[in-house]
Amino acid sequence: MFTRAELQRALDADELLLLYQAKVDMRTGKPVGVECAIRWRHPTHGLLHAMKFVNEVPPAGLAPDYMRFIVRTATRQMARWRTASVPFGRASINAWPISIGRELIEDTLSAASEAGIDPGEMEVESQPEATYGPEIFAALQEFRDAGIRVALDDFGEGNLHFMTLRDAPFDVVKLPVHFVKRTGAIFDDMVIAAGVAFARSIGAETVAEGVETLAIRNCVRDLGCDIGQGFLWSQQVIGDELPAVLQAIGIDGASAKPVA
C-alpha cells in the first residue's frame, strides 16, 4: 500500500513514465496503433508495474492528476514520433471509470491541441464496471463526438451487464489476456467469439491482448479478431525504442524485440 503523499511525490518528482506496446492488424501485419502503459520508477522498489499502484490512485483523489500526466506525456511523445515520421497509428490510454467525464475530455483535447495531435489519433480505454450508466455513456459519447475513439477494455471481465452494453458507445472491444492465451479451449474460444460478435453488432473492431505465439495469433484471427497486441510483435518499450520496434514488425512477428 502506498500513501497519498507517496503517490503525489511520484508525480512531483517525475518518477512516472509511459511505456508503449504496438497493436498490429493481424491480416496485414501492419502496425496500427500503440497502447500507453504507466509505470513508476520508485526510488527504493525499482520499476513498478501499474498493477502495483494504480488501484490506489482514485481513493487518494489523484486520478485527475494522473490522467493529466498520462495524456500530456502521450501526446508529446506522439508529436515527437510525428516529427520523426514514425507511423504509430493511434495511441490509446487507460482511464479509470471514475475519471470518465468532462475534465478528462477537456484535458485530452487540450493536450492534443498543444502537441499538434488530431483527436482522432487518440483512444480512451475504460474497464467494464457495473456502475456504468447513462452519465458514463453520455461522457463516452462526448469523447466520440470530439473525435476521440472509445474502447471497452477486458470484455468478459468486471461487472458490466450485457443489457447495459446494448447502447454502449464503443469503437473498440478489447479481449483480455487470460482468454486470449487459452485459445483452443472451448470456453475461452466462446468468450472470444462472443466479443467479436458483440463488436460487430455495434460496428466496433476487436483487439486481442496477449498474443504471444503464432498459434494464438492464428486462432484469434480465425475467430474474427481484427487486431493483435502482445509479445509476438512487441514488448512494452520506452518511446525512443518504438520506431525500431515498429520497423521490425511483420505479420508473423518481429525480427527485434527490445525491452525497456
Rosetta blueprint (number, residue, H / E / L):
1 M L
2 F L
3 T L
4 R H
5 A H
6 E H
7 L H
8 Q H
9 R H
10 A H
11 L H
12 D H
13 A L
14 D L
15 E L
16 L E
17 L E
18 L E
19 L E
20 Y E
21 Q E
22 A E
23 K E
24 V E
25 D E
26 M L
27 R L
28 T L
29 G L
30 K L
31 P E
32 V E
33 G E
34 V E
35 E E
36 C E
37 A E
38 I E
39 R E
40 W E
41 R E
42 H E
43 P L
44 T L
45 H L
46 G E
47 L E
48 L E
49 H L
50 A H
51 M H
52 K H
53 F L
54 V H
55 N H
56 E H
57 V L
58 P L
59 P L
60 A L
61 G L
62 L L
63 A H
64 P H
65 D H
66 Y H
67 M H
68 R H
69 F H
70 I H
71 V H
72 R H
73 T H
74 A H
75 T H
76 R H
77 Q H
78 M H
79 A H
80 R H
81 W H
82 R H
83 T H
84 A L
85 S L
86 V L
87 P L
88 F L
89 G L
90 R E
91 A E
92 S E
93 I E
94 N E
95 A E
96 W L
97 P H
98 I H
99 S H
100 I L
101 G L
102 R H
103 E H
104 L H
105 I H
106 E H
107 D H
108 T H
109 L H
110 S H
111 A H
112 A H
113 S H
114 E H
115 A H
116 G L
117 I L
118 D L
119 P H
120 G H
121 E H
122 M E
123 E E
124 V E
125 E E
126 S E
127 Q L
128 P L
129 E L
130 A L
131 T L
132 Y L
133 G L
134 P H
135 E H
136 I H
137 F H
138 A H
139 A H
140 L H
141 Q H
142 E H
143 F H
144 R H
145 D H
146 A L
147 G L
148 I L
149 R E
150 V E
151 A E
152 L E
153 D L
154 D L
155 F L
156 G L
157 E L
158 G L
159 N L
160 L L
161 H L
162 F H
163 M H
164 T H
165 L H
166 R L
167 D L
168 A L
169 P L
170 F L
171 D L
172 V E
173 V E
174 K E
175 L E
176 P L
177 V H
178 H H
179 F H
180 V H
181 K L
182 R L
183 T L
184 G L
185 A L
186 I H
187 F H
188 D H
189 D H
190 M H
191 V H
192 I H
193 A H
194 A H
195 G H
196 V H
197 A H
198 F H
199 A H
200 R H
201 S H
202 I L
203 G L
204 A L
205 E E
206 T E
207 V E
208 A E
209 E E
210 G L
211 V L
212 E L
213 T L
214 L H
215 A H
216 I H
217 R H
218 N H
219 C H
220 V H
221 R H
222 D H
223 L L
224 G L
225 C L
226 D L
227 I E
228 G E
229 Q E
230 G L
231 F L
232 L L
233 W L
234 S L
235 Q L
236 Q L
237 V E
238 I L
239 G H
240 D H
241 E H
242 L H
243 P H
244 A H
245 V H
246 L H
247 Q H
248 A H
249 I E
250 G E
251 I L
252 D L
253 G E
254 A E
255 S L
256 A L
257 K L
258 P L
259 V L
260 A L
